[in-house]
Amino acid sequence: MASTKPYLIRAIHEWCSEEGFTPYLAVSVDAATRVPREFVKDGQIVLNVGLEATHQLQLGNDEISFQARFGGRAFPVSVPVARVSAIYARENGEGMAFEVAEASAEPDNAPAESSAPDSEAGAAPKPSGRPALTRVK
């Protein structure tokens, strides 16, 4: 079954745009995340994904890509949807937070991970029960 995450990201982005808010993406950076590394802090980056701040914005099911200016220089950005930890409006903090998939150290041709918790030796136990959403401000 397809994840609802990319659809929710697009919906919050559209809501922000219609209401005149600035949509921001919070991203947990890994090797597959293409962002200017000098703007990454503690493995995180916050990106303005407003229509006025981006060029050729693509909110895909697997990847979010666009071109933006950082420090006056144009830079192509590519973010796997799995690495998005939140999308919210800068002006009021309204939005949605997401669980971030752990970065995989396996090569691309490796078999898919098992969906069973603790399938890898030494993996941290996953919390049980209902997931909780946190309001990002």
Order of alpha helices (4+ residues) and beta strands (2+ residues): alpha-beta-beta-beta-beta-beta-beta-beta
